[in-house]
Amino acid sequence: MTDNLAVAKWSVVDYHRMIAAGILIDRRVELLNGDILEMSPEGPLHKDSGEGLAHFLRQRLKDKAWVREVGPITLENSEPEPDIAVVFPPRSRYRDHHPYADEIFWLIEISDLTLSKDLTEKNASMPKLVLQNIG
């Protein structure tokens, strides 16, 4: 007989405390649905695709939106780092917090080697997510 063990979930506040205490220093992690998960390294094609798309969006949107590259957003029980977040302007509004769900127009996750994770874990935690599959 196997007992089902409860898994402890982390809150955004817990996650911020760990960051402030230096516990997660030198770690590429993100908080998804209460779990702290390792982030995959970015390859050259992934990075180039993200930079090109962000440049395109900045040219088209101008001052109507702020285009952020690879930075955290704060959700109820997650703090993912989408490849691109198109958020409300101005940029200065994010000096004391990461964008919240109600400040986001849309999010873009570029997927090459991580499509299954992006379709399940990330898609479940991020509203307004658009996936660009380059793999």
N, C-alpha and C positions, 0 to 999 in steps of 0.2 A: 504494500500500500504506500502510495506516495502522497505526502502532504503538500498542499499548495502553499508556498511561502509568499508572504506579502513582500513586494519590492518597494523600497523607499523611493519616493519621488522627490526631486529637488524643486523648490520654488525659484522664481526669478530673484527674490530677495536673498535666498541662500546662495544662489549662483553669484550674485554681485558681491556678497560677503567673501566668498572664496577668491574671487578676482582681487578684491581689495587686500586680502590677507596674503596674496602672492602664492596661493596654493596651485593655481592653474598657470603660473608663469611658464613661459616656453612651451606651452601646449596649444595646439590648434584644435580647439573644441568648441562646441556650441550646445546650447540647451534646447532639446526638442521634446516636447510633451513630458517634461519633468525628468528626462534622462540626459546625462552629459555624454555626448558622443564625439569621438575623434572625427576631425574633418579630413577629407582626402587632400593630398597635395595637388596643386594646379600644374598641369602640363602646359607647354607653349601654345598649343592650339586653343586650349580652354582660355588662357589668359588673353591671347590675341582676339578671340571672339568676343570676350567680355569688353575689352577696351574699345574695339570697333563699334559694337552695339551701343555702348555708353556714349561714345563720341557722336554717333548718328542721332541718338535721342536728344542730346544736349543741343545739337544744331536745330532740330525740329521743334523742340519744346521751348527753347530759349528761357525766358523768366516765368513761364507758366507752371513749371515744376522744377524740383531739384533732383538731379540724377546722382545717386550715391553708388559707389562701387565697393563691393565686398566689405560691408559693415553691418553691425548688429541692428536688429529691430527688436523692440520689446513687445511681446504678446502676453496673454494671460499666464501661460505656464511654459513659455518657450522664449528663447532669445537666439533665433537662427541668424545666420549671416548669408543672406542671399547674394548672388553675384551682382545683381543690380536691384536697387530699390528706387522707384520713382515716387517721390514724396512731395508733400505740400511745401511751397516756398514760404519764407526765405530760409536760407541755410542757417542763419543765426538762431532760429528757433530750436535747433538741436544741440546747442552748446551745453545744456544741462541734462539732457536725456536722449536716448536713442528714439527714433520714430516709433510711435504707437500705432496700432492697427487703424485708428480713425484718422491718421495723418498720411496714410499710404494710398497712392493711386493704384499702383500695381508693383509686383515683384517679378523678377526674372531669374531663373536658375538655369545656368548653362550646364548641360549634362553630356559628358563623354563616356567616362568609365563608371559613373554612379547612377545610371538611369533608374535601376530598380529602387534604390534608396530614395532618389528624388521623387519617384512616383508614389512611394508609400509614406515613409517617415516625414519627409519635408512637406509633401503635398498635404498631409493631414494637419500639419501645424501652421502652415502659412496661408492666410487668405489672399485672394487675388493673385495666385501664383501662375506664371506662364513658364513653361519649360521649353528650352531650345536644345534639341538633341543634336550634337555635332559628332557623335560617335558612330 
